[in-house]
Amino acid sequence: MKRHILAITVLLLSLTPQLSAQRTDEESLQGLRDIGLVVKYGQVNGQPAEWQSTILQKLEDRAKQRLEEAGARIDLTGGSGILGRPRVVFTINLNRVNSTAAPVQVEASLHQRVRLWRGSAKEFEVATWTLSGIGGPEVTEKMLTDVFDGLVKRFLEVYVAMNPASSQAPTEKISATSAQLSDSQQAFEGLNSTGLSVSIREDFYSNARQVVLQQFLREAAEKRLQEAGIKLIRYTNEAEKAGHAHLAVWVKFSQPNGHAWAPPIGVESRFSQWVRLTRNPKKHTSAVTWESHDQGDFVNNSNGELVIADDVVLELVNKQVDEFINVLKGANANVTSVVPQAKSDPPRQ
């Protein structure tokens, strides 16, 4: 799994929309010809501007033209007609009221039909390539267009690299009705083990205390999984047998009085597995088949200062792990242990 950071400078109040690939397998774009295209709103907070009623069509037209110029065949069939086909989805979030979220956030994700590498015959859809972009400090049509164009540009760079003109022979078009797609919960069937990582993002304010907290959070998560009857993968042969299943919990902190367009405490959990592309069974990739997000606030210490409290972080991580356990248990009757409710004590100050 590759990670990239790409910054595109634009002349708008000296601002820089930033694009960041969160989970990608560039090779999953290889051989992709017929692509569905969706441009939609996600969350829109605050009083809408007049241009918002027409911007989706404008952005869709821009993306369609550029994708077709790159050699892709675009399908704009709406509704159920596009389900089951590879498609790139641009989700637009506009925020005018929440200081812990970016004013403009756009996510581009390539959705494809897959089967589990570890042997499931059931098909479901996952995003095999995802890129996000943010901009601000205000919601404007130009800022949205700049972020959107940056996402399209990066997608096309990868698409062209994976599909050079010399290899663009026609490929079989996948019918949207050739197979019934299963719910993504099917990705948990037959699974009773997982790898685990718990990480706290390092930044300028990181210190030795954070290393201790990270280790404590990992140990607490391990305990909850084990008490729920879920085995932790520690060796290569175990990982292969479980289809390289891995739960990654990512913790990010913001500083008091800082302007980061992020919550004080953010926790993101992603469960990934190896899958095979239905349109090319020889191709496997690591894809996120479940994810969850949560956030917490600062608390006041004895001096009245805003700080990150260890017990708040622990509670958020425990909540994410419990959610993962409940989803896995719901798909596997053989996992019968109850989710632990006892709250671990955070490391002492």
Residue frames as qw, qx, qy, qz and C-alpha x, y, z in Angstrom:
[[0.000, 0.889, 0.458, 0.000, 0.00, 0.00, 0.00],
 [0.472, 0.242, 0.020, 0.847, 1.49, 3.30, -1.08],
 [0.165, -0.838, -0.382, 0.352, 1.15, 6.72, 0.47],
 [0.437, 0.362, 0.212, 0.796, 1.68, 10.02, -1.31],
 [0.088, -0.759, -0.320, 0.561, 1.46, 13.68, -0.44],
 [0.386, 0.384, 0.429, 0.721, 0.82, 16.15, -3.25],
 [0.057, -0.697, -0.313, 0.643, 0.46, 19.91, -2.77],
 [0.376, 0.536, 0.478, 0.586, -0.85, 22.14, -5.55],
 [0.188, -0.396, -0.201, 0.876, -0.27, 25.87, -5.23],
 [0.171, 0.692, 0.573, 0.405, -3.00, 28.22, -6.39],
 [0.155, 0.142, -0.124, 0.970, -3.25, 31.98, -6.29],
 [0.425, -0.641, -0.461, -0.443, -6.18, 32.49, -3.96],
 [0.477, -0.816, 0.136, -0.298, -5.34, 34.51, -0.87],
 [0.141, 0.613, -0.755, 0.182, -1.99, 32.64, -0.84],
 [0.793, -0.198, 0.440, -0.373, -3.76, 29.39, 0.00],
 [0.199, 0.389, -0.869, -0.233, -2.67, 25.86, -0.89],
 [0.902, -0.049, -0.003, -0.428, -5.26, 23.12, -1.42],
 [0.145, -0.494, 0.856, -0.039, -3.65, 19.88, -0.29],
 [0.872, 0.110, -0.306, -0.367, -4.21, 16.41, -1.71],
 [0.248, -0.479, 0.815, -0.214, -3.35, 13.28, 0.21],
 [0.708, 0.060, -0.632, -0.308, -3.69, 9.65, -0.89],
 [0.588, -0.467, 0.460, -0.474, -4.93, 7.71, 2.12],
 [0.685, -0.103, 0.722, 0.009, -5.09, 4.22, 0.69],
 [0.565, 0.650, -0.249, -0.444, -4.09, 3.38, -2.82],
 [0.674, -0.097, 0.658, 0.321, -3.05, 0.60, -5.12],
 [0.244, 0.608, -0.293, -0.696, -2.18, 2.29, -8.36],
 [0.019, 0.161, -0.910, -0.383, -2.03, -1.03, -10.20],
 [0.302, 0.419, 0.808, -0.284, -5.75, -1.54, -9.48],
 [0.381, 0.698, 0.036, -0.606, -6.34, 0.99, -12.29],
 [0.079, -0.361, 0.789, 0.491, -4.55, -1.21, -14.79],
 [0.025, 0.198, 0.917, 0.346, -6.76, -2.42, -17.64],
 [0.150, 0.594, 0.590, -0.526, -9.58, -0.10, -16.62],
 [0.143, 0.186, 0.544, 0.805, -11.54, 1.14, -19.65],
 [0.309, -0.599, -0.514, -0.531, -15.26, 1.51, -18.95],
 [0.259, -0.103, -0.570, 0.773, -15.55, 3.80, -15.94],
 [0.189, -0.796, -0.554, -0.155, -18.68, 5.08, -14.29],
 [0.252, 0.240, -0.203, 0.915, -18.48, 8.69, -13.10],
 [0.361, -0.754, -0.547, -0.045, -20.35, 10.08, -10.11],
 [0.198, 0.266, -0.265, 0.905, -20.07, 13.60, -8.65],
 [0.471, -0.645, -0.561, -0.219, -22.18, 14.09, -5.55],
 [0.207, -0.684, 0.312, -0.626, -22.52, 16.02, -2.31],
 [0.497, -0.124, -0.787, 0.344, -21.63, 14.42, 0.99],
 [0.287, -0.682, -0.515, 0.433, -22.15, 16.81, 3.91],
 [0.189, 0.531, 0.170, 0.809, -23.07, 20.43, 3.28],
 [0.370, -0.602, -0.533, 0.466, -23.16, 22.64, 6.38],
 [0.132, -0.436, -0.050, 0.889, -24.23, 26.27, 6.51],
 [0.467, 0.700, 0.233, -0.487, -26.20, 28.53, 4.20],
 [0.698, 0.198, 0.524, 0.445, -25.65, 27.40, 0.58],
 [0.019, -0.494, 0.252, 0.832, -24.43, 29.81, -2.08],
 [0.657, 0.529, 0.055, -0.534, -26.27, 30.30, -5.35],
 [0.398, 0.565, -0.668, -0.274, -23.61, 28.50, -7.36],
 [0.316, -0.240, 0.896, -0.197, -24.03, 25.28, -5.40],
 [0.729, 0.331, 0.428, -0.419, -27.16, 24.28, -7.34],
 [0.742, 0.644, -0.107, -0.151, -25.28, 24.01, -10.63],
 [0.065, -0.760, 0.645, 0.052, -21.70, 23.19, -9.63],
 [0.704, -0.140, 0.696, -0.027, -22.11, 19.40, -9.60],
 [0.764, 0.570, 0.302, 0.013, -23.02, 19.30, -13.29],
 [0.270, 0.910, -0.314, 0.005, -20.15, 21.65, -14.14],
 [0.340, -0.608, 0.717, -0.022, -17.64, 19.50, -12.27],
 [0.791, 0.127, 0.597, -0.035, -19.02, 16.30, -13.80],
 [0.655, 0.752, 0.070, -0.001, -18.63, 17.76, -17.29],
 [0.050, 0.856, -0.514, 0.019, -15.04, 18.83, -16.54],
 [0.535, -0.379, 0.754, -0.038, -14.10, 15.39, -15.22],
 [0.810, 0.367, 0.452, -0.069, -15.84, 13.54, -18.08],
 [0.521, 0.839, -0.156, -0.029, -14.01, 15.56, -20.73],
 [0.044, -0.760, 0.645, -0.060, -10.61, 14.99, -19.15],
 [0.670, -0.171, 0.716, -0.095, -11.17, 11.30, -18.53],
 [0.794, 0.520, 0.312, -0.047, -12.26, 10.75, -22.13],
 [0.336, 0.874, -0.350, -0.006, -9.25, 12.69, -23.40],
 [0.285, -0.581, 0.758, -0.080, -7.12, 10.21, -21.44],
 [0.359, 0.197, -0.856, -0.316, -8.76, 7.29, -23.25],
 [0.173, 0.138, 0.879, -0.422, -11.33, 6.17, -20.70],
 [0.271, -0.370, -0.658, -0.597, -14.87, 5.29, -21.76],
 [0.123, -0.041, 0.518, -0.846, -17.21, 7.09, -19.38],
 [0.285, -0.454, -0.804, -0.258, -20.61, 5.80, -18.29],
 [0.130, -0.171, 0.289, -0.933, -22.91, 8.40, -16.73],
 [0.533, -0.366, -0.670, -0.365, -25.81, 5.99, -16.25],
 [0.268, -0.438, 0.430, -0.743, -27.47, 6.93, -12.99],
 [0.810, -0.241, 0.157, -0.511, -29.18, 4.86, -10.31],
 [0.847, -0.216, 0.485, -0.036, -28.88, 1.08, -10.33],
 [0.802, 0.596, -0.030, 0.036, -27.47, 1.06, -13.86],
 [0.289, 0.773, -0.495, 0.271, -24.03, 1.99, -12.61],
 [0.666, -0.526, 0.468, -0.247, -23.91, -0.38, -9.63],
 [0.925, -0.033, 0.362, 0.109, -21.44, -3.21, -9.98],
 [0.691, 0.617, 0.026, 0.376, -19.31, -1.42, -12.57],
 [0.576, -0.184, -0.140, 0.785, -15.95, 0.19, -11.87],
 [0.044, 0.881, 0.297, 0.365, -16.59, 3.85, -11.15],
 [0.393, 0.063, -0.317, 0.861, -14.81, 6.87, -9.81],
 [0.275, -0.805, -0.517, -0.094, -16.84, 8.80, -7.27],
 [0.244, 0.302, -0.225, 0.894, -16.15, 12.40, -6.27],
 [0.394, -0.699, -0.593, 0.073, -17.79, 13.27, -2.95],
 [0.183, 0.509, -0.078, 0.838, -17.95, 16.96, -2.08],
 [0.456, -0.630, -0.547, 0.310, -18.20, 18.22, 1.49],
 [0.141, 0.590, 0.012, 0.795, -18.74, 21.92, 2.17],
 [0.530, -0.541, -0.546, 0.358, -18.49, 23.29, 5.69],
 [0.090, 0.659, 0.013, 0.746, -19.20, 26.84, 6.82],
 [0.564, -0.693, -0.023, -0.448, -19.93, 26.20, 10.51],
 [0.917, -0.384, 0.006, 0.105, -17.52, 23.63, 11.97],
 [0.025, 0.897, -0.442, -0.004, -14.00, 24.81, 12.82],
 [0.576, -0.400, 0.711, 0.051, -12.76, 21.22, 13.21],
 [0.713, 0.331, 0.582, 0.209, -13.36, 20.39, 9.55],
 [0.288, -0.120, 0.396, 0.864, -11.98, 21.90, 6.35],
 [0.395, 0.473, 0.120, -0.778, -14.27, 24.41, 4.56],
 [0.741, 0.449, -0.296, -0.402, -13.85, 22.44, 1.32],
 [0.416, -0.345, 0.841, 0.028, -13.13, 18.72, 1.28],
 [0.778, 0.376, -0.246, -0.439, -13.39, 16.45, -1.75],
 [0.553, -0.312, 0.771, 0.035, -12.75, 12.73, -1.86],
 [0.646, 0.428, -0.456, -0.437, -12.15, 10.76, -5.04],
 [0.543, -0.263, 0.785, -0.141, -12.50, 6.99, -4.80],
 [0.480, 0.275, -0.686, -0.473, -12.36, 4.21, -7.38],
 [0.700, -0.100, 0.552, -0.442, -14.91, 1.51, -6.56],
 [0.461, 0.319, -0.749, -0.353, -14.57, -1.96, -8.03],
 [0.923, -0.176, -0.034, -0.341, -16.10, -5.39, -7.62],
 [0.147, 0.550, -0.801, 0.183, -13.86, -7.85, -5.77],
 [0.901, -0.267, -0.317, -0.126, -13.70, -11.26, -4.10],
 [0.549, -0.749, 0.368, -0.040, -11.69, -12.09, -1.01],
 [0.372, 0.614, -0.697, -0.019, -8.20, -13.42, -1.68],
 [0.244, -0.298, 0.863, -0.326, -8.59, -15.96, 1.12],
 [0.050, 0.060, 0.981, 0.179, -11.30, -17.80, -0.79],
 [0.381, 0.457, 0.548, -0.588, -14.77, -16.27, -0.62],
 [0.297, 0.316, 0.736, 0.521, -16.89, -16.78, -3.74],
 [0.043, 0.853, 0.503, -0.130, -19.11, -13.81, -2.88],
 [0.402, 0.397, 0.147, 0.812, -18.59, -10.46, -4.54],
 [0.195, -0.867, -0.353, 0.293, -18.75, -7.02, -2.99],
 [0.416, 0.772, 0.036, 0.479, -17.46, -3.56, -3.79],
 [0.574, -0.620, -0.102, 0.525, -14.58, -1.68, -2.21],
 [0.235, 0.960, -0.148, -0.039, -12.59, 1.45, -2.97],
 [0.909, 0.002, 0.047, 0.413, -9.21, 0.30, -4.27],
 [0.455, 0.196, 0.009, 0.869, -7.84, 3.82, -4.74],
 [0.208, -0.877, -0.432, 0.044, -8.75, 6.89, -2.69],
 [0.410, 0.183, -0.068, 0.891, -7.50, 10.47, -2.76],
 [0.179, -0.836, -0.491, 0.166, -8.71, 13.37, -0.64],
 [0.358, 0.340, 0.036, 0.869, -8.23, 17.10, -0.95],
 [0.241, -0.764, -0.490, 0.344, -8.98, 20.09, 1.28],
 [0.303, 0.381, 0.124, 0.865, -9.05, 23.86, 0.87],
 [0.263, -0.821, -0.465, 0.199, -10.11, 27.05, 2.65],
 [0.003, 0.096, 0.756, -0.647, -10.45, 29.27, 4.61],
 [0.499, 0.305, 0.244, -0.774, -13.80, 29.95, 2.93],
 [0.549, 0.316, 0.767, 0.099, -16.19, 27.97, 0.80],
 [0.288, 0.642, -0.180, -0.687, -15.95, 29.47, -2.67],
 [0.871, 0.448, 0.125, -0.155, -16.63, 28.11, -6.15],
 [0.450, 0.750, -0.479, 0.081, -13.03, 28.72, -7.16],
 [0.277, -0.523, 0.765, -0.254, -11.61, 26.89, -4.14],
 [0.814, 0.084, 0.515, -0.257, -13.89, 23.92, -4.76],
 [0.775, 0.623, -0.071, -0.084, -12.95, 23.86, -8.44],
 [0.182, 0.749, -0.623, 0.132, -9.22, 24.05, -7.62],
 [0.494, -0.328, 0.766, -0.248, -9.41, 21.12, -5.19],
 [0.842, 0.312, 0.370, -0.239, -11.57, 19.10, -7.59],
 [0.627, 0.728, -0.274, -0.053, -9.28, 19.74, -10.56],
 [0.065, -0.656, 0.737, -0.150, -6.30, 18.65, -8.47],
 [0.679, -0.087, 0.689, -0.239, -7.98, 15.34, -7.70],
 [0.815, 0.535, 0.156, -0.158, -8.89, 14.73, -11.35],
 [0.355, 0.803, -0.479, 0.007, -5.35, 15.60, -12.42],
 [0.275, -0.498, 0.806, -0.166, -3.80, 13.15, -9.97],
 [0.790, 0.149, 0.545, -0.237, -6.25, 10.38, -10.89],
 [0.734, 0.668, -0.040, -0.111, -5.42, 10.84, -14.56],
 [0.089, 0.748, -0.657, 0.040, -1.68, 10.77, -13.88],
 [0.484, -0.241, 0.824, -0.166, -2.09, 7.35, -12.31],
 [0.780, 0.409, 0.392, -0.266, -4.60, 6.17, -14.92],
 [0.575, 0.762, -0.273, -0.120, -2.36, 7.09, -17.85],
 [0.071, -0.627, 0.771, -0.081, 0.69, 5.54, -16.18],
 [0.542, -0.062, 0.813, -0.204, -1.21, 2.27, -15.67],
 [0.656, 0.518, 0.549, -0.036, -2.84, 2.35, -19.12],
 [0.163, -0.473, 0.427, 0.754, -0.36, 3.59, -21.75],
 [0.578, 0.491, -0.117, -0.642, -1.79, 4.24, -25.20],
 [0.321, 0.378, -0.825, -0.272, -0.03, 1.17, -26.64],
 [0.024, -0.058, -0.978, 0.198, -2.05, -1.12, -24.36],
 [0.408, 0.245, 0.348, -0.808, -5.47, 0.42, -24.83],
 [0.245, -0.069, -0.848, -0.465, -7.12, -2.47, -26.62],
 [0.622, -0.340, -0.146, -0.690, -10.85, -3.01, -25.98],
 [0.024, 0.121, -0.920, 0.373, -11.63, -5.04, -22.87],
 [0.289, -0.438, -0.823, -0.216, -14.75, -6.94, -21.93],
 [0.266, -0.418, 0.111, -0.861, -17.33, -4.69, -20.37],
 [0.083, -0.116, -0.904, 0.404, -18.64, -5.96, -17.04],
 [0.343, -0.516, -0.555, -0.556, -22.41, -6.19, -16.89],
 [0.236, -0.381, 0.419, -0.790, -23.98, -4.55, -13.88],
 [0.803, -0.154, 0.161, -0.553, -26.43, -7.45, -13.57],
 [0.660, 0.324, -0.675, -0.064, -24.08, -10.40, -14.19],
 [0.540, -0.117, -0.749, 0.365, -23.82, -11.21, -10.48],
 [0.444, -0.816, -0.284, -0.238, -25.53, -10.29, -7.28],
 [0.255, 0.541, -0.487, 0.637, -23.31, -8.18, -5.06],
 [0.619, -0.450, -0.602, 0.229, -23.05, -9.20, -1.40],
 [0.307, -0.940, -0.020, -0.145, -23.11, -6.81, 1.51],
 [0.334, 0.694, -0.529, 0.356, -19.63, -5.70, 2.56],
 [0.633, -0.511, 0.460, -0.355, -20.18, -7.53, 5.86],
 [0.986, 0.164, -0.030, -0.025, -19.48, -10.69, 3.87],
 [0.449, 0.681, -0.479, 0.325, -15.83, -9.64, 4.01],
 [0.315, -0.548, 0.618, -0.467, -15.80, -10.79, 7.66],
 [0.947, -0.058, 0.008, -0.316, -17.23, -14.26, 7.10],
 [0.955, 0.088, -0.187, 0.213, -14.93, -17.06, 8.22],
 [0.366, 0.591, -0.368, 0.617, -12.49, -14.64, 9.87],
 [0.702, -0.674, -0.231, 0.005, -11.39, -15.03, 13.48],
 [0.678, -0.379, 0.038, 0.629, -7.98, -13.37, 13.45],
 [0.316, 0.918, 0.104, 0.215, -6.40, -10.07, 12.48],
 [0.570, 0.121, -0.202, 0.787, -3.18, -8.15, 12.55],
 [0.247, -0.903, -0.344, 0.070, -3.22, -4.99, 14.64],
 [0.474, 0.162, -0.112, 0.859, -1.42, -1.66, 14.67],
 [0.201, -0.904, -0.364, 0.096, -2.14, 1.39, 16.83],
 [0.544, 0.164, 0.035, 0.823, -0.28, 4.57, 15.90],
 [0.094, -0.880, -0.264, 0.384, -0.28, 8.16, 17.10],
 [0.548, 0.744, 0.092, 0.370, 0.68, 10.67, 14.44],
 [0.603, -0.359, -0.071, 0.709, 4.06, 12.24, 15.09],
 [0.244, 0.878, 0.191, 0.365, 4.39, 16.00, 14.73],
 [0.262, 0.621, -0.323, 0.665, 6.38, 18.93, 16.07],
 [0.471, -0.569, 0.293, -0.607, 4.76, 18.52, 19.50],
 [0.929, -0.095, -0.353, -0.063, 5.41, 14.78, 19.89],
 [0.148, -0.695, 0.609, -0.352, 7.39, 13.65, 22.93],
 [0.192, 0.200, -0.949, 0.148, 8.42, 10.57, 24.87],
 [0.421, 0.116, 0.617, -0.655, 5.11, 10.61, 26.73],
 [0.696, 0.365, -0.143, -0.601, 3.30, 9.97, 23.44],
 [0.450, 0.331, -0.824, -0.097, 5.39, 6.83, 22.84],
 [0.086, -0.027, 0.879, -0.468, 4.27, 5.45, 26.20],
 [0.554, 0.292, 0.331, -0.706, 0.63, 6.24, 25.46],
 [0.620, 0.394, -0.484, -0.475, 0.83, 4.60, 22.03],
 [0.291, 0.193, -0.932, 0.100, 2.16, 1.37, 23.52],
 [0.255, 0.116, 0.730, -0.624, -0.52, 1.44, 26.21],
 [0.621, 0.348, 0.025, -0.702, -3.29, 1.93, 23.64],
 [0.551, 0.324, -0.713, -0.289, -2.00, -0.98, 21.59],
 [0.121, 0.078, -0.937, 0.318, -1.89, -3.27, 24.62],
 [0.415, 0.223, 0.512, -0.719, -5.42, -2.24, 25.60],
 [0.658, 0.374, -0.263, -0.599, -6.69, -2.95, 22.06],
 [0.395, 0.268, -0.877, -0.056, -4.93, -6.33, 22.01],
 [0.124, 0.027, 0.848, -0.515, -6.58, -7.28, 25.28],
 [0.567, 0.304, 0.257, -0.721, -10.06, -6.40, 24.04],
 [0.632, 0.378, -0.521, -0.432, -9.61, -8.41, 20.85],
 [0.286, 0.204, -0.925, 0.142, -8.27, -11.44, 22.70],
 [0.263, 0.114, 0.725, -0.626, -11.04, -11.33, 25.31],
 [0.646, 0.372, 0.043, -0.666, -13.54, -11.27, 22.44],
 [0.836, 0.063, 0.543, 0.032, -12.04, -14.49, 21.06],
 [0.614, 0.787, -0.064, 0.007, -10.22, -12.88, 18.14],
 [0.844, -0.213, 0.145, 0.470, -6.70, -14.15, 17.55],
 [0.034, 0.917, -0.226, -0.328, -3.91, -11.68, 16.90],
 [0.871, 0.440, -0.013, 0.216, -1.76, -12.41, 13.85],
 [0.404, -0.824, 0.325, 0.229, 1.96, -12.32, 14.64],
 [0.504, -0.293, 0.694, 0.422, 3.62, -14.47, 11.97],
 [0.224, 0.357, -0.515, -0.746, 3.76, -14.45, 8.17],
 [0.146, -0.116, -0.948, -0.259, 2.08, -17.83, 7.70],
 [0.047, 0.532, 0.721, -0.442, -0.81, -16.70, 9.93],
 [0.183, 0.550, -0.032, -0.814, -1.19, -13.51, 7.90],
 [0.201, 0.183, -0.746, -0.608, -1.35, -15.45, 4.63],
 [0.078, -0.303, -0.950, 0.024, -3.97, -17.84, 6.01],
 [0.046, 0.660, 0.546, -0.514, -6.12, -14.90, 7.13],
 [0.418, 0.717, 0.415, 0.373, -5.80, -13.14, 3.79],
 [0.390, 0.163, -0.133, 0.896, -3.50, -10.48, 5.27],
 [0.308, -0.808, -0.439, -0.245, -6.31, -9.12, 7.44],
 [0.458, -0.016, -0.329, 0.826, -5.16, -6.10, 9.42],
 [0.201, -0.889, -0.407, -0.059, -6.85, -3.58, 11.71],
 [0.451, 0.183, -0.136, 0.863, -5.06, -0.22, 11.82],
 [0.246, -0.870, -0.411, 0.118, -6.07, 2.37, 14.41],
 [0.450, 0.349, 0.020, 0.822, -4.73, 5.85, 13.66],
 [0.309, -0.803, -0.405, 0.310, -4.83, 8.58, 16.34],
 [0.382, 0.460, 0.086, 0.796, -4.26, 12.25, 15.52],
 [0.315, -0.673, -0.422, 0.519, -4.00, 15.19, 17.91],
 [0.233, 0.756, 0.152, 0.592, -4.48, 18.91, 17.33],
 [0.388, -0.055, -0.428, 0.814, -3.05, 21.62, 19.53],
 [0.076, -0.781, -0.524, 0.333, -5.20, 24.01, 21.64],
 [0.051, 0.848, 0.005, -0.528, -5.71, 27.37, 19.95],
 [0.246, -0.265, 0.695, 0.621, -4.34, 25.96, 16.71],
 [0.640, 0.482, 0.049, -0.596, -6.16, 26.12, 13.37],
 [0.218, -0.292, 0.890, 0.275, -5.79, 22.67, 11.86],
 [0.665, 0.126, -0.310, -0.668, -9.28, 22.03, 10.43],
 [0.591, 0.014, -0.806, 0.033, -9.26, 18.91, 12.57],
 [0.675, -0.661, -0.209, -0.255, -10.78, 17.83, 15.90],
 [0.321, -0.764, 0.515, -0.219, -8.67, 17.92, 19.09],
 [0.424, -0.254, 0.869, 0.014, -8.59, 14.12, 19.04],
 [0.727, 0.362, -0.249, -0.527, -9.32, 12.17, 15.88],
 [0.493, -0.235, 0.838, 0.002, -9.39, 8.37, 15.67],
 [0.683, 0.415, -0.326, -0.505, -9.62, 6.52, 12.36],
 [0.596, -0.208, 0.775, -0.038, -9.86, 2.73, 12.17],
 [0.636, 0.482, -0.380, -0.468, -9.41, 0.83, 8.92],
 [0.739, -0.152, 0.656, -0.028, -9.61, -2.92, 8.39],
 [0.452, 0.616, -0.475, -0.437, -7.86, -4.10, 5.22],
 [0.807, -0.049, 0.588, 0.014, -7.58, -7.46, 3.48],
 [0.088, -0.274, 0.725, 0.626, -6.22, -8.84, 0.26],
 [0.655, 0.478, 0.426, -0.402, -8.86, -9.06, -2.46],
 [0.402, 0.046, 0.700, 0.588, -8.96, -10.12, -6.12],
 [0.317, 0.352, -0.116, -0.873, -10.43, -7.86, -8.78],
 [0.704, 0.333, 0.580, -0.238, -13.45, -9.53, -10.37],
 [0.603, 0.767, -0.062, -0.210, -12.50, -8.10, -13.78],
 [0.519, 0.606, -0.582, 0.158, -8.97, -9.51, -13.40],
 [0.879, -0.460, -0.055, -0.116, -8.78, -12.42, -10.90],
 [0.818, 0.152, -0.226, 0.507, -5.00, -12.63, -11.32],
 [0.161, 0.537, -0.213, 0.800, -4.68, -9.19, -9.79],
 [0.548, -0.612, -0.539, 0.185, -4.83, -8.91, -6.00],
 [0.125, 0.572, -0.162, 0.794, -4.64, -5.80, -3.88],
 [0.259, -0.305, -0.692, 0.601, -4.96, -4.77, -0.25],
 [0.180, -0.509, -0.358, -0.762, -8.28, -2.98, 0.17],
 [0.162, -0.055, 0.575, -0.800, -10.07, -1.40, 3.11],
 [0.326, -0.320, -0.815, -0.357, -13.23, -3.46, 3.69],
 [0.419, -0.763, -0.492, 0.021, -14.37, -1.67, 6.88],
 [0.349, 0.236, -0.245, 0.873, -13.63, 1.67, 8.49],
 [0.344, -0.803, -0.486, 0.008, -14.87, 3.90, 11.27],
 [0.294, 0.428, -0.174, 0.837, -14.11, 7.40, 12.59],
 [0.450, -0.772, -0.440, 0.084, -14.62, 9.17, 15.91],
 [0.308, 0.538, -0.195, 0.760, -13.40, 12.30, 17.64],
 [0.528, -0.627, -0.483, 0.308, -13.00, 13.82, 21.09],
 [0.020, 0.933, 0.036, 0.358, -12.46, 17.20, 22.72],
 [0.308, 0.404, -0.533, 0.676, -9.88, 18.86, 24.92],
 [0.576, -0.674, -0.461, 0.045, -10.39, 18.91, 28.70],
 [0.057, -0.862, 0.248, -0.438, -9.27, 21.45, 31.29],
 [0.659, 0.019, -0.611, 0.438, -6.46, 20.43, 33.63],
 [0.469, -0.626, -0.474, 0.404, -6.08, 21.66, 37.22],
 [0.274, -0.340, 0.039, 0.899, -4.60, 24.93, 35.94],
 [0.426, 0.688, 0.308, -0.500, -7.52, 25.52, 33.59],
 [0.077, 0.525, -0.614, -0.584, -5.43, 24.76, 30.50],
 [0.870, 0.313, -0.009, -0.381, -6.83, 22.83, 27.55],
 [0.166, -0.494, 0.846, 0.115, -5.08, 19.46, 27.21],
 [0.709, 0.113, -0.606, -0.342, -5.42, 16.03, 25.62],
 [0.618, -0.410, 0.526, -0.417, -6.58, 13.60, 28.32],
 [0.068, 0.283, -0.946, -0.140, -5.29, 10.03, 28.13],
 [0.343, 0.227, 0.852, -0.323, -8.56, 8.58, 29.37],
 [0.543, 0.605, 0.116, -0.571, -10.48, 10.34, 26.58],
 [0.344, 0.540, -0.679, -0.359, -8.10, 8.91, 23.98],
 [0.103, -0.114, 0.982, -0.108, -8.40, 5.46, 25.51],
 [0.486, 0.387, 0.604, -0.500, -12.18, 5.62, 25.50],
 [0.539, 0.625, -0.190, -0.533, -12.23, 6.56, 21.80],
 [0.248, 0.429, -0.846, -0.198, -9.84, 3.76, 20.82],
 [0.255, 0.053, 0.920, -0.291, -11.78, 1.23, 22.92],
 [0.557, 0.491, 0.333, -0.581, -14.99, 2.34, 21.23],
 [0.495, 0.582, -0.474, -0.438, -13.50, 1.81, 17.78],
 [0.090, 0.273, -0.958, 0.002, -12.14, -1.63, 18.67],
 [0.391, 0.216, 0.774, -0.449, -15.50, -2.65, 20.15],
 [0.599, 0.548, 0.016, -0.584, -17.26, -1.55, 16.97],
 [0.383, 0.481, -0.741, -0.269, -14.89, -3.70, 14.93],
 [0.119, -0.090, 0.960, -0.235, -15.49, -6.67, 17.25],
 [0.521, 0.350, 0.534, -0.566, -19.26, -6.34, 16.96],
 [0.599, 0.556, -0.281, -0.503, -19.14, -6.28, 13.16],
 [0.268, 0.380, -0.881, -0.083, -16.87, -9.32, 13.03],
 [0.246, 0.046, 0.883, -0.398, -19.00, -11.18, 15.57],
 [0.593, 0.410, 0.243, -0.649, -22.13, -10.35, 13.60],
 [0.637, 0.511, -0.444, -0.370, -20.71, -12.18, 10.60],
 [0.469, 0.279, -0.829, 0.124, -19.32, -15.16, 12.51],
 [0.767, -0.480, -0.145, -0.400, -21.45, -17.25, 14.83],
 [0.864, -0.052, -0.391, 0.314, -18.35, -19.11, 16.02],
 [0.261, 0.287, -0.376, 0.842, -17.04, -15.97, 17.80],
 [0.480, -0.608, -0.603, -0.190, -19.15, -16.22, 20.95],
 [0.443, -0.291, -0.427, 0.733, -17.27, -14.20, 23.57],
 [0.008, -0.923, -0.383, 0.043, -18.92, -10.97, 24.67],
 [0.372, 0.678, -0.100, 0.626, -17.32, -7.62, 23.94],
 [0.509, -0.281, -0.507, 0.636, -15.43, -6.54, 27.08],
 [0.114, -0.882, -0.314, -0.332, -17.01, -3.61, 28.85],
 [0.617, -0.651, -0.096, 0.432, -14.34, -2.96, 31.49],
 [0.311, 0.926, -0.086, 0.193, -12.41, 0.22, 30.89],
 [0.792, 0.008, -0.225, 0.568, -8.63, 0.02, 31.20],
 [0.315, -0.882, -0.070, 0.344, -6.85, 2.62, 33.26],
 [0.534, 0.798, -0.134, 0.246, -4.64, 4.98, 31.25],
 [0.703, 0.083, -0.347, 0.615, -0.95, 5.26, 32.12],
 [0.384, -0.809, -0.298, 0.329, -0.37, 7.46, 35.13],
 [0.272, 0.921, -0.063, 0.271, 0.91, 10.96, 34.62]]
